[in-house]
Amino acid sequence: MAKKKMSYKDAGVDINAAVNISSRIGTIAKSTFNKRVLSHVGNFGGLFSLIKLKEKNPILVASVDGVGTKVQLARTMNIFNTIGQDLVNHCVDDIAVQGARPLFFLDYIALSTFNAHCITGVIDGIAKACKQNGCVLIGGETAEMPGVYRRGEYDLAGSIVGIVDKNALITGTAIAPGDCLIGLASSGLHTNGYSLALKAVKRGKLNLKRKYTGLRKTLGMELLKPHISYLSFIQKAGRYVHGFAHITGGGFDYNISRILPNGTAAMIDIQAWKTPRIFTLLQEAGIIAQREMYSVFNMGIGMIAIAPPRQAARIIQTAHATGHRAWEIGTIINASARANVRKNGLTTGMVHLKGLAHD
Amino acid sequence: MAKKKMSYKDAGVDINAAVNISSRIGTIAKSTFNKRVLSHVGNFGGLFSLIKLKEKNPILVASVDGVGTKVQLARTMNIFNTIGQDLVNHCVDDIAVQGARPLFFLDYIALSTFNAHCITGVIDGIAKACKQNGCVLIGGETAEMPGVYRRGEYDLAGSIVGIVDKNALITGTAIAPGDCLIGLASSGLHTNGYSLALKAVKRGKLNLKRKYTGLRKTLGMELLKPHISYLSFIQKAGRYVHGFAHITGGGFDYNISRILPNGTAAMIDIQAWKTPRIFTLLQEAGIIAQREMYSVFNMGIGMIAIAPPRQAARIIQTAHATGHRAWEIGTIINASARANVRKNGLTTGMVHLKGLAHD
């Protein structure tokens, strides 16, 4: 008896499902298109015209990111559009801090098995955030990878390309001792620290469906809140600012220190803003040291602008005008000044958190 | 007794390992930089200058892709640099077919747990292929995602941005009945069909370490051969060609039909080239229908150029001159001509494979 013929579908890959979903994705992607998009869905690559740019000395700014294990939370909640927004807004912020405006976005979704609800949910969220940020979804890839992903699991990655005139590049090199740090509120964890957060939820036996005191929504919905795009704030405040730090993976330490020029350090008063309840709840549930909290989470501050003190009021006003809460949270100090070294043990690039519990 | 404090590391994420690997990746990435790269590793986004471009009417061409379950084969073989090359070459081909030259590349690597051997292997391969294609590795993201990926598993995605002058765009709209199809040899499966291939290996109890008759290397090494970049061929042959089809996921049917203008179809003589042994070996081992083979695998043809017949000899010569084997493998026919419809049941966009076994 002849053995049964094996097909790609038997190997866990359904090309027809892939083609059907591609067509639905194409329709959603098209809704983001502007007159600079020359490609048709189905082209091997997406085409974006740079003809007659307003930038005289154009510099492309590119970044790639994922949303980490927030994908697992979205799966648990069975809500997928918000992580699409997370992905785009995270990428937008990463290039906006250098002064760029976004041009286009590309997404990658890989899954253990095709799940149309998940894929179209994610793409809806991506398209929504793209439109909000004036960015087009010019390409994407959806891959079915049984064996690599755990059953029902999936992952997302996105790449963004933006543009800035060379003269408008924000590099952070002008940051100097005496500058102030202005922090803008995050919506929650944004896209970082979810592996630790989910472990803390488990350790503290927290319930994602419960609305804990001090939270406005259930814990699950609080944790799922999308990453904020600070694009319009940055575009308006950019000219008064020496540098921006997007507080993502690695928390305060890593993301502030990476833009500090040699010889400077940052002193942050963590009492300058109220730590949102979501962070203290996770800290208590997980029994996590306060120091660790600030090196993993954004602790309520999603974006930091560093500027001369005389610009502080104007920057805070711009934050308010673009829909953000903001506070003056610290200053840049001379890391080589002897008094600072003696008093705080400061070194170049260090982020000193004033008010931190020694636990 | 106080409970032990939990850290990010306890949650399966090692930020120090991430920072250490980032620095090693940074060094490798820098080796690909050219004078258009303005960013320093550690910037939030990568900066690429477009000042004084040679293109008068510049169009950016962007694409994103993964390498599918070839990542699993690489893990089994414990060789990771070749899939880095796969990732870049696949993306390069996807934009080259539209006439673009690559500018820069961004990578995303996610893993169940950090594995320096895997990450640096992949990045070495990416950097090598970037240099070969005149492309810079301008950014990347490495994510540790326990819980999402199966133990020891990982995934890769890459995005590429290239550029082409509007007048040099290759769109396929000029493809007309009478045009010939010239196929260029692939190195093997390239980056598609690995889920089916690995199932076939299992079903046929093939041994990855064995050198089967008709293969030059062991089965494992044959399967691991990197995707070929056809960039230099396309750049030299582009002006004589109406369209290119990069034979990737979906095999012949999907990738040829996507560039065929309305009213045309493709007739391919599958006896025009010798199907490499790797494909027949997998077909026999997996007991796979011949029809299915052509809609999943490239069957030995990685790139197809469609051009007027008078250009055929020149194109084949250009293929040879750029290091590729090439054959005339078919013709474009009028899909609406009654004789064709009656004889072959042809419809617009159809890819008819002449010589296919009816199994």
Chai-1 contact restraints between the chains, C-beta under 6 A:
chainA,res_idxA,chainB,res_idxB,connection_type,confidence,min_distance_angstrom,max_distance_angstrom,comment,restraint_id
A,K3,B,I287,contact,1.0,0.0,6.0,A-B,restraint_1
A,K5,B,I287,contact,1.0,0.0,6.0,A-B,restraint_2
A,K5,B,A289,contact,1.0,0.0,6.0,A-B,restraint_3
A,M6,B,G286,contact,1.0,0.0,6.0,A-B,restraint_4
A,M6,B,I287,contact,1.0,0.0,6.0,A-B,restraint_5
A,M6,B,I288,contact,1.0,0.0,6.0,A-B,restraint_6
A,S7,B,E292,contact,1.0,0.0,6.0,A-B,restraint_7
A,Y8,B,L196,contact,1.0,0.0,6.0,A-B,restraint_8
A,Y8,B,V296,contact,1.0,0.0,6.0,A-B,restraint_9
A,A11,B,S195,contact,1.0,0.0,6.0,A-B,restraint_10
A,A11,B,L196,contact,1.0,0.0,6.0,A-B,restraint_11
A,A11,B,K199,contact,1.0,0.0,6.0,A-B,restraint_12
A,G12,B,S195,contact,1.0,0.0,6.0,A-B,restraint_13
A,V13,B,S195,contact,1.0,0.0,6.0,A-B,restraint_14
A,I15,B,G250,contact,1.0,0.0,6.0,A-B,restraint_15
A,G42,B,R258,contact,1.0,0.0,6.0,A-B,restraint_16
A,F44,B,D94,contact,1.0,0.0,6.0,A-B,restraint_17
A,F44,B,V97,contact,1.0,0.0,6.0,A-B,restraint_18
A,F44,B,H246,contact,1.0,0.0,6.0,A-B,restraint_19
A,G45,B,V61,contact,1.0,0.0,6.0,A-B,restraint_20
A,G45,B,A62,contact,1.0,0.0,6.0,A-B,restraint_21
A,G45,B,S63,contact,1.0,0.0,6.0,A-B,restraint_22
A,G45,B,D94,contact,1.0,0.0,6.0,A-B,restraint_23
A,G45,B,I95,contact,1.0,0.0,6.0,A-B,restraint_24
A,G45,B,Q98,contact,1.0,0.0,6.0,A-B,restraint_25
A,G46,B,A62,contact,1.0,0.0,6.0,A-B,restraint_26
A,L47,B,I59,contact,1.0,0.0,6.0,A-B,restraint_27
A,L47,B,V61,contact,1.0,0.0,6.0,A-B,restraint_28
A,F48,B,L60,contact,1.0,0.0,6.0,A-B,restraint_29
A,S49,B,I59,contact,1.0,0.0,6.0,A-B,restraint_30
A,L50,B,P58,contact,1.0,0.0,6.0,A-B,restraint_31
A,I51,B,N57,contact,1.0,0.0,6.0,A-B,restraint_32
A,N57,B,I51,contact,1.0,0.0,6.0,A-B,restraint_33
A,P58,B,L50,contact,1.0,0.0,6.0,A-B,restraint_34
A,I59,B,L47,contact,1.0,0.0,6.0,A-B,restraint_35
A,I59,B,S49,contact,1.0,0.0,6.0,A-B,restraint_36
A,L60,B,F48,contact,1.0,0.0,6.0,A-B,restraint_37
A,V61,B,G45,contact,1.0,0.0,6.0,A-B,restraint_38
A,V61,B,L47,contact,1.0,0.0,6.0,A-B,restraint_39
A,A62,B,G45,contact,1.0,0.0,6.0,A-B,restraint_40
A,A62,B,G46,contact,1.0,0.0,6.0,A-B,restraint_41
A,A62,B,L106,contact,1.0,0.0,6.0,A-B,restraint_42
A,A62,B,I138,contact,1.0,0.0,6.0,A-B,restraint_43
A,A62,B,G139,contact,1.0,0.0,6.0,A-B,restraint_44
A,S63,B,G45,contact,1.0,0.0,6.0,A-B,restraint_45
A,S63,B,G139,contact,1.0,0.0,6.0,A-B,restraint_46
A,V64,B,L106,contact,1.0,0.0,6.0,A-B,restraint_47
A,V64,B,Y108,contact,1.0,0.0,6.0,A-B,restraint_48
A,V64,B,G139,contact,1.0,0.0,6.0,A-B,restraint_49
A,V64,B,E141,contact,1.0,0.0,6.0,A-B,restraint_50
A,D65,B,E141,contact,1.0,0.0,6.0,A-B,restraint_51
A,G66,B,A143,contact,1.0,0.0,6.0,A-B,restraint_52
A,G68,B,A143,contact,1.0,0.0,6.0,A-B,restraint_53
A,T69,B,M145,contact,1.0,0.0,6.0,A-B,restraint_54
A,Q72,B,G147,contact,1.0,0.0,6.0,A-B,restraint_55
A,D94,B,F44,contact,1.0,0.0,6.0,A-B,restraint_56
A,D94,B,G45,contact,1.0,0.0,6.0,A-B,restraint_57
A,I95,B,G45,contact,1.0,0.0,6.0,A-B,restraint_58
A,V97,B,F44,contact,1.0,0.0,6.0,A-B,restraint_59
A,Q98,B,G45,contact,1.0,0.0,6.0,A-B,restraint_60
A,L106,B,A62,contact,1.0,0.0,6.0,A-B,restraint_61
A,L106,B,V64,contact,1.0,0.0,6.0,A-B,restraint_62
A,L106,B,S159,contact,1.0,0.0,6.0,A-B,restraint_63
A,Y108,B,V64,contact,1.0,0.0,6.0,A-B,restraint_64
A,Y108,B,A157,contact,1.0,0.0,6.0,A-B,restraint_65
A,A110,B,D155,contact,1.0,0.0,6.0,A-B,restraint_66
A,I138,B,A62,contact,1.0,0.0,6.0,A-B,restraint_67
A,G139,B,A62,contact,1.0,0.0,6.0,A-B,restraint_68
A,G139,B,S63,contact,1.0,0.0,6.0,A-B,restraint_69
A,G139,B,V64,contact,1.0,0.0,6.0,A-B,restraint_70
A,E141,B,V64,contact,1.0,0.0,6.0,A-B,restraint_71
A,E141,B,D65,contact,1.0,0.0,6.0,A-B,restraint_72
A,A143,B,G66,contact,1.0,0.0,6.0,A-B,restraint_73
A,M145,B,T69,contact,1.0,0.0,6.0,A-B,restraint_74
A,G147,B,Q72,contact,1.0,0.0,6.0,A-B,restraint_75
A,V148,B,E153,contact,1.0,0.0,6.0,A-B,restraint_76
A,V148,B,D155,contact,1.0,0.0,6.0,A-B,restraint_77
A,R150,B,R150,contact,1.0,0.0,6.0,A-B,restraint_78
A,E153,B,V148,contact,1.0,0.0,6.0,A-B,restraint_79
A,D155,B,A110,contact,1.0,0.0,6.0,A-B,restraint_80
A,D155,B,V148,contact,1.0,0.0,6.0,A-B,restraint_81
A,A157,B,Y108,contact,1.0,0.0,6.0,A-B,restraint_82
A,A157,B,A157,contact,1.0,0.0,6.0,A-B,restraint_83
A,S159,B,L106,contact,1.0,0.0,6.0,A-B,restraint_84
A,S159,B,S159,contact,1.0,0.0,6.0,A-B,restraint_85
A,V161,B,V161,contact,1.0,0.0,6.0,A-B,restraint_86
A,S195,B,A11,contact,1.0,0.0,6.0,A-B,restraint_87
A,S195,B,G12,contact,1.0,0.0,6.0,A-B,restraint_88
A,S195,B,V13,contact,1.0,0.0,6.0,A-B,restraint_89
A,L196,B,Y8,contact,1.0,0.0,6.0,A-B,restraint_90
A,L196,B,A11,contact,1.0,0.0,6.0,A-B,restraint_91
A,K199,B,A11,contact,1.0,0.0,6.0,A-B,restraint_92
A,H246,B,F44,contact,1.0,0.0,6.0,A-B,restraint_93
A,R258,B,G42,contact,1.0,0.0,6.0,A-B,restraint_94
A,G286,B,M6,contact,1.0,0.0,6.0,A-B,restraint_95
A,I287,B,K3,contact,1.0,0.0,6.0,A-B,restraint_96
A,I287,B,K5,contact,1.0,0.0,6.0,A-B,restraint_97
A,I287,B,M6,contact,1.0,0.0,6.0,A-B,restraint_98
A,I288,B,M6,contact,1.0,0.0,6.0,A-B,restraint_99
A,A289,B,K5,contact,1.0,0.0,6.0,A-B,restraint_100
A,E292,B,S7,contact,1.0,0.0,6.0,A-B,restraint_101
A,V296,B,Y8,contact,1.0,0.0,6.0,A-B,restraint_102
